[in-house]
Every structure is written in structure tokens, then in C-alpha cells.
Amino acid sequence: MGAESVFPQYFHCSNIKIGVLKMIRKTKFILLFFCLCVLVFTRGIGSCLSSKLEKAQNLDEKVRSFLDSRRYSWRDMNVSESDGKVLYDIIVKNNYTKALEIGTSTGHSGIWIAWALSKTGGKLITVEINEGRYREALENFEEAGLSDYIDARLADAHELVPELKGPFDFVFCDADKGWYKNYLIAVLPKLEVGGCFTAHNVSARRGRRQYGVGGFVDYLESLSYMETTYDSSSWSGISISYKRAKK
Ligand SMILES: C[S@@+](CC[C@H](N)C(=O)[O-])C[C@H]1O[C@@H](n2cnc3c(N)ncnc32)[C@H](O)[C@@H]1O
């Protein structure tokens, strides 16, 4: 007769103890493994975030030093620095990502728009008809480090803008003023609700509306679903119109 059949309770207890010990060992191992995974994962995320931050800081430095070096040399009907900042702020504040610019020239406004889009993860399509200015803009975009955020097109915007698929959430209109109303009509169906249509050289005061933008403003203000204000800080004038409803 074996000891197990003489002292069955004892054997039963020791089996339970062994089982519990095994379970504790297993749990310790699982916990250790879990902690290791968490450590590796958080380190991975941490280094990914810090390399993203570093990239963004490097880009900021590059854009700033480019803009500083060119501060007084924009001579191709380009917007002023303060107007560029107005566009930048609208994009960042509203987290816009799908931008269209009509009238690139040599790229000053495009740089401010694309810089803002580098913060929101967006992209700009910009259109210019003059080949010389278009080529210079390409060089400027490259030098500013913003080429990845810009799809620059050499085209007649009268033809291209109606063909663009969209959708857009930000538009900056700065080409031939007499065509502004047509650009607006072509873009409105592709402008998302909550999106913004801005136009340069448009002022609140009728007396200051030059270059034939009067028809554009009258049309804009007749649209009940567009909420329009005029930037008062801008010497040139910028109209800022938010699309509040589909129609
Ligand atoms: C006022 S400038 C744009 C300045 C630019 N937004 C900036 O601040 O750097 C107007 C530009 O629109 C371009 N333009 C005029 N008519 C156009 C058209 N039909 N299609 C495309 N571009 C046009 C002109 O060649 C000119 O370079």
C-alpha cells in the first residue's frame, strides 16, 4: 500500500501547492513579458514622436530663414508678409488640409499656405499661367523646403479650375481680378461646408474696390450660405468667406 493511499489529504494538499507555485511562476513570466512589451512600445512611440518633432523644427527653421532672406525681394505682384500670415493663421486655426491657390506668381503666398499645411498634414494645388514665374516658384518652393506640400501647375486657371476635382477646404484667389466671380462659381460646389474662400485685393469699402472685383463682391454677398468678412489688417484687402451650408 503506497503512502498516497494512506495520507490522501496530504498528497492532495501538496499537489495544490505545486499547482499554485507553477501558476505564480507563469504569472510572473507573463507580467515580465508584458512590461518588456510596454517598454519597447513606448520607447518606439517616443523616438518616433521626437524624430517627427525634430523634422518639423528643422522645416520651420528652413522656411523662416528662406523668408527672412527674401523679405524685401518679392516683386512679382506677391502678397505682403502680413497678408501671408493672415492666410497661414486661417489654415492652422481651422485645421484645413485641401488647399487651392489661383495665381502662384513666384510663390510668396504659396509658401505661407504650404507652411501652414505642413502643420495640418495637408497639400496645396497652385496654378500659374506664366512659365517664367512658375519656374521661379518651383525653385522657391524647393529652397524653402516645402515642395512636398505643393502640387504646382503651369496652366490657364480659366480652364484648369473648373476641371479640378476637389474637394477643397481652403481657396486663395489671386489671379486675374476680372475673373474672380467665375473662379468662385467654379470652386463653390467643390468647397466643403466649413471651408473658406479667400480673395486678394478685395476690400470692404466700395471706393477701394479696384480691378473689377465689384461684380465678384456683389455676387459673394448675395450668397446666404457664405459668411464674408474683410481682413482689416491687410493694406491690399482680403475677403474671407466661410461656407456655412451646402446651399
Ligand atoms: C498677383 S499675382 C499672384 C501673387 C502670388 N499669389 C503671391 O503672393 O506670391 C497674380 C498671378 O496670377 C497669374 N495669372 C493671371 N491670369 C491667370 C490665369 N488665367 N491662369 C493662371 N494664372 C494667372 C499671373 O501670371 C500672376 O503671376
The ligand as an SDF file (V2000), in Angstrom:
LIG
                    3D

 27 29  0  0  0  0  0  0  0  0999 V2000
   -0.9880   88.8770  -58.0070 C   0  0  0  0  0  0  0  0  0  0  0  0
   -0.0590   87.6560  -58.7820 S   0  0  0  0  0  0  0  0  0  0  0  0
   -0.0580   86.3410  -57.6150 C   0  0  0  0  0  0  0  0  0  0  0  0
    0.8520   86.5630  -56.4540 C   0  0  0  0  0  0  0  0  0  0  0  0
    1.0260   85.3440  -55.5700 C   0  0  0  0  0  0  0  0  0  0  0  0
   -0.2390   84.9020  -55.0660 N   0  0  0  0  0  0  0  0  0  0  0  0
    1.9510   85.6570  -54.4380 C   0  0  0  0  0  0  0  0  0  0  0  0
    1.5350   86.3270  -53.4910 O   0  0  0  0  0  0  0  0  0  0  0  0
    3.1120   85.2550  -54.4720 O   0  0  0  0  0  0  0  0  0  0  0  0
   -1.1610   87.0640  -59.9940 C   0  0  0  0  0  0  0  0  0  0  0  0
   -0.6250   85.9030  -60.8150 C   0  0  0  0  0  0  0  0  0  0  0  0
   -1.7330   85.3060  -61.4840 O   0  0  0  0  0  0  0  0  0  0  0  0
   -1.3140   84.8590  -62.7480 C   0  0  0  0  0  0  0  0  0  0  0  0
   -2.4600   84.7010  -63.6300 N   0  0  0  0  0  0  0  0  0  0  0  0
   -3.1980   85.6570  -64.2510 C   0  0  0  0  0  0  0  0  0  0  0  0
   -4.1600   85.1060  -65.0050 N   0  0  0  0  0  0  0  0  0  0  0  0
   -4.0390   83.7700  -64.8600 C   0  0  0  0  0  0  0  0  0  0  0  0
   -4.7350   82.6590  -65.3960 C   0  0  0  0  0  0  0  0  0  0  0  0
   -5.7500   82.8090  -66.2250 N   0  0  0  0  0  0  0  0  0  0  0  0
   -4.3470   81.4300  -65.0120 N   0  0  0  0  0  0  0  0  0  0  0  0
   -3.3210   81.2410  -64.1480 C   0  0  0  0  0  0  0  0  0  0  0  0
   -2.6220   82.2560  -63.6370 N   0  0  0  0  0  0  0  0  0  0  0  0
   -2.9690   83.5100  -63.9650 C   0  0  0  0  0  0  0  0  0  0  0  0
   -0.3580   85.9580  -63.2030 C   0  0  0  0  0  0  0  0  0  0  0  0
    0.5100   85.4710  -64.1970 O   0  0  0  0  0  0  0  0  0  0  0  0
    0.3440   86.3390  -61.9020 C   0  0  0  0  0  0  0  0  0  0  0  0
    1.5700   85.6760  -61.7670 O   0  0  0  0  0  0  0  0  0  0  0  0
  1  2  1  0
  2  3  1  0
  2 10  1  0
  3  4  1  0
  4  5  1  0
  5  6  1  0
  5  7  1  0
  7  8  2  0
  7  9  1  0
 10 11  1  0
 11 12  1  0
 11 26  1  0
 12 13  1  0
 13 14  1  0
 13 24  1  0
 14 15  1  0
 14 23  1  0
 15 16  2  0
 16 17  1  0
 17 18  1  0
 17 23  2  0
 18 19  1  0
 18 20  2  0
 20 21  1  0
 21 22  2  0
 22 23  1  0
 24 25  1  0
 24 26  1  0
 26 27  1  0
M  CHG  2   2   1   9  -1
M  END
$$$$
